[in-house]
Amino acid sequence: MNIVISKHAKDRIKTYNLTEKLVADCIIKPDKTVTGYAGTLIAHKVLNAHVLRIVYTKDKDIINVITVYPAKKARYFKK
């Protein structure tokens, strides 16, 4: 599987002090994956009080990461 990270996603990774390895690990082993708009997929990985959301598309064996951002865990994981 080949993971391609867009410039925008790389900028977000830097902004939020994340690593490309963390993003790749989250795509490979997410806590949850949901369908987004226009056929995108969103991988969720819980990180303390936040959840890392990775929006990407998958075409055969190529994953294109569109954006990455942390969000409040309570918004996406209900008790």
GUMIZA-395464 format. One record per residue (C-alpha): x, y, z. Coordinates in pm, whole numbers, plus 50000, padded with zeros to 5 digits. Example, Ala and Ser with C-alpha at 12.3 -4.5 7.8 and 13.67 -1.06 7.14 Angstrom:
# GUMIZA-395464
512304955050780
513674989450714
# end
This chain:
# GUMIZA-395464
500005000050000
501385033949898
500415064650104
500665098649931
500325129050158
499175161750000
500965194650063
497955206750262
498055175650483
501815179750533
501225215750642
498585203750890
500905176751022
503515203551090
500965227951237
499655202251485
503125188351565
502315153451433
504425129351228
503825112950892
504445079451061
501615086051307
499305094651017
500265062850830
499765041651144
496335057251198
495275048650843
496545012950873
495105006851222
492295031951289
490025030151591
487145037551356
486685045550985
483675064250847
482595075550502
482915112750434
481705134850151
482225126149785
483545091349856
486275101250098
487145080050399
487925093450744
490165073850980
489795081351352
492485074851610
491885084051974
494665105052131
493755113252494
490865138652494
491125143052118
490655121751811
492975124851512
490895126251192
492565117650861
490555124150547
491725103650249
490745086049929
491715051049829
492235039949469
493375003849439
496585002949647
497185040649661
495955061449955
495835099149901
495735118650228
493755150850184
493885165850532
494665157750893
493335174451206
492645167951575
489095171951705
487385168352040
486835131652113
483345137652254
482135150451918
482825117651734
482775091252009
479565090852207
479345071952537
# end
